[in-house]
Amino acid sequence: MSPPKSLLLVAAVAIPIAALLITTADATVETTCKAAAGIEARVDYGFCVAELNKHRDSPGADAWGLAKVAANLGVNDAGGAVRDADDALASGAADGRTRAALGQCRRLYFDAELAFAGAYDEINGRDYAAGKRMAAEAASLARRCDEVFAEAGLQQSPLARHGEYAVRIAAVCAAITDLINWARIATATTLTFGGNAENAVYDIKVMLGSKAGATRAALAQCQKLYRAVEFAFAEADDEITARNYAAGKAKVAEAVSLTHQCDGDLDKASVLPSPLAQHSSYSVKIAVICTAITNLIK
């Protein structure tokens, strides 16, 4: 019995992220920014790495922590825009129209600062959809300042760089927040594993009825092994759901090892090609995906 199409779809969706993380053991700024840029065209990889690395909380942070760092960077820059507006107003050099525009922009950036702070709080509370909305709102408020100057017939806003920064860091924040949702894919892959193991047990049961001797003995051993595989994947799902990522990965590795034992038993019995090759091969591929995604959210 082949793996159900719905389970194959989980693997197909997960592969783009997993491919980015195959060789990495930790969710570093670089790997996270690479993955974020891979799913969101608005994310500039160089900008993402440079900005996140400036923050003291970035070293060792997981995707959740880095999403909060991005929101905090937005808070800081919006606050800087408010101070720049205050300085420009205090200098007394601006004319009436410019002062009016700066006053509006000051309020907009003050609200943007609050919105980025709200994004931080929502992400910290793991309400990721709300966090993304707040980050998008912050970027929109900052961009509104440019429109204020344009509508007043004035040259480019002296705060324009802050508006550009708000848009770029909001995109980083949203993309990393999306990556956190791949944790759900990680648990889905363990369920995919379990389904594949269950299918293997079923296929073996069918084959046992027509086999004898060493082949039958090897298949009977494989049936026991794949039942253990099914149990190991169930434990992996429990561990990853509980955020015990190292334990979850260990269970996934154990499950794959059991499928290899089955391949070895069939090889010793000269059962070639292996009638269960599709199941062991599929298990390895899904294990790579699950491990890579788990590394990202570790």
N, C-alpha and C positions, 0 to 999 in steps of 0.2 A: 504494500500500500504506500503510495507516494505521499509526502507531506502535503497537507491541505493548502490550496492557493492562498487563503487568508494568512497562513503562517509564512509562506514564501514572501508575501507582500511586506510583512514586518521586516524581514531581512533586507529586502530591496530598498526599503525606505531608510534603514539604518546604515547601509553601506557607505554613503557619502561621508558621514561623520566618522565612521569607524576607520575609513581609509586614511583620514587625516591623522589618526591617533595610533595607528598600528605599532609604531616604533617608540612610543612614549610611555613612560611609566607613571608620570605625574601630570596633573592638570596645571601646567605652568602658564604664565601670562602668554608666552609665545604660542603654545598649543591651543589655548583657549581663543586667542585672537585669530589664529588660523582657521579654527572651526567656525568662529563667528563670521568671518569674512566669507567662508564657504557657503553659508546659508543666507547671508544678507549682503547684497551688492553695495549697499550704502556704507558698509563698514570698511574703512581704510586700514589695512593690516598694520602698516607702519605707524600710523597715528594711534591705533589701539595699543600697540606694544609700548610706544614711547610714553603715552599718558598714564597707562596703568602702572608702569614701572616707576613712575614718580611718587606713587602713593605708598606710605609706610605699611599699609595693611595688605599689599599685594603678595609679597613673598610667602609662599606656602598656602595661599588662599585657594579654595575650590571655586567652581563656577558660581556658586551662590555668593561667596565672598567677593568675587571679582565684579559681579553685577552690582553689588552694593558699593564697591569702590567707584565704579563708573558713575553711579548716581551721586555719590559724594563729591566727585570731581565736578559734576554739573553744578552742585550747590556752591562749591568754592568759586567757580568761574562766574556764575551769576551774581554772587556776592561782590566779586571784583568789578563787575559792570556797574553795580549800584554805587560803589565807591568812586569809580571813574566819573559817573554822572554827577555825583556830589562835588567832586573836585572841579569839574568843568563849570558847574553852576556857581561854585564859590569863587572862581577866578574873576567873574564879572566881565569876561571878554566877549561872551556870546551876546548876539542881538536878541530882540524880543522873540522872534519866531524860533530861533535856535533854542532859547531858554525854555520856551513852551514845549518844544519837541523833546528836549532833554528831560524835562519834568515828567512827561508821559512815559518816556523810556525808563526812567528810574522806577516808576511804579510797575511797569511791565517786568523789568528784571527782578524786582523785589518779589513779584508773584511767581516768576520763573524759579527763583531760589526756593520758595516755599514748595513749588511743585516738584522740584528735584528732591527736596527733603521728604516729601510725601512718597515719591517713588522709592527712596531708600527704606522708609518705614514699611511700605507694602511688601517690598521684596524681602526685607528682614522677617516679616510675618508670613512669608511664603505665599502671599497672594500675588502671583506673578502677573496675571492679567491686569490687575489694578496697578501694579508697579509700572508695567509698560505704558498704560494709559497716562499715568502721571508724567512719565518721562517725555512722552509725545506732546503732552500739554505744555510742559516746560519749554520744549524746543519751539513750539508754535508761538508762545508768548515772547520769547526772545526775538524771533523773526519779525514779529509785529513791529518792533522798534524801527527796523529798516523801512517798513511801510509808512510809519509816522513821518519820518524825514522826507520820504518821496512825496507823500501827500501834501507836505508843507512847501514843496518846491525847493527843498534844500539839497545840498550835496550829500554824498554818502555819510551815513551816521558815523560819528567817531567811536561808536560802540559796536560797529559791524563785526569786528573780529570775535566779539563775545557771542554774537548771534550765530556765526558760523560754527564756533566751538560747541555751542549748545546743541545744534543739530547733529553734529558729528558724535558727540559723547552720548547723546540720547540714542542714536542708532546702535552704538556699541552696547549700551546698557540693555536695550531691547533684544539685541541678538544673543547676548550672553544669557539673558533670561530665558530665551527660547531654548537654548542649549540645555538648561536645567530640565526642561520637559523630556529630554532624551533619557532621563532617569526612568521614566515610565516605559520607554522602549527597552531599556535594560531588563526590567522585570518582565516585559512582554517576551523577550527572547528566551528567558528561562522557561516560560510557559510553552514556547515553541519547541524548546528542547524536550520538555515533558511529553508533548504531543508526538514528536518524532520517535521518542523511545517507546511510547505506547503503540505506535504503528509497527515498530520493529517487533515487539512482542507478539502482535497479532500476526504479522507475516511469518514469524517462526512457528507459531501454532499451526498455521496452514501447512507449512513445509514438513513439519514433523510427521504428518500423516502419511507421507510418501517416501520417507527416508529410513535408512537402516544403518547399523554398524557404526563406524567412526564418525560418519557424517551426522547421523542422528544424535550421537553423544555430544558432538561439538555444538550442534544447534541447541540442544537442551541446556548446555552450559551458557550459551549466548542468551538464551531466554532468561536465565537467572541474572545474568549480567545486565541486560537491558531493563529488567525490573529494578535493579539497583540504580541504574542510570536515571530512571524515572523518579525514584525517591531522592537521589542527589540533586536533581534539578528543582524538585519541590522545595528542598532545603535551601538551595541557592536563591530561589524566589523569596523565601521568608527572610533570609539574611539581607538581601538587597533592599527589600521593602522596609526593613528595620534600619537601613543605612549602615549595616555592618558590611561594607563593601569588600574588605579584604577576605572576610569569611565567605561571602557570596562568590567571589572569584575562585577561592579555593575549592568550593563545592563544584563549580563549573569545570575546573581542571580535573577534579576527581571523576566526574561524569565522563569526560572525554577519555580519560585513562581506561575506564571500564569498557568503552566501545573499542578501544585499541586491543584490550585483552581478548575481546570477542574475535576481532580480526586475526589475532595470533592463534587462537584455538582453531579457527577454520583453516588457517594456513597449515597448521600442523596435521590436520586431518585431510590435507590435500583437497580441500573444497575450494576450487578455483575455477572461475573468478568467484569472489565472495558474493553470495546472494543478498548480503546485507550491506554491501559497499555504499549504496546511496545513503543509508542511515548514518553510517560512521562518518562519511564525507560531509554530510549535511551538519552533523553535530560539531565537527571541527570548525566549519565556516561560521555557524551561529555562535560558537564559543568565542571566536575572534571578535565578533561584533559586540557580544555582551561584555567581554573584558575591556575592549577599547572604550565603550561608552561608560563603563563603570570607572575606568581610569579618569575620564573627563570629570565625572561628578565626585570623585574621591575627595 
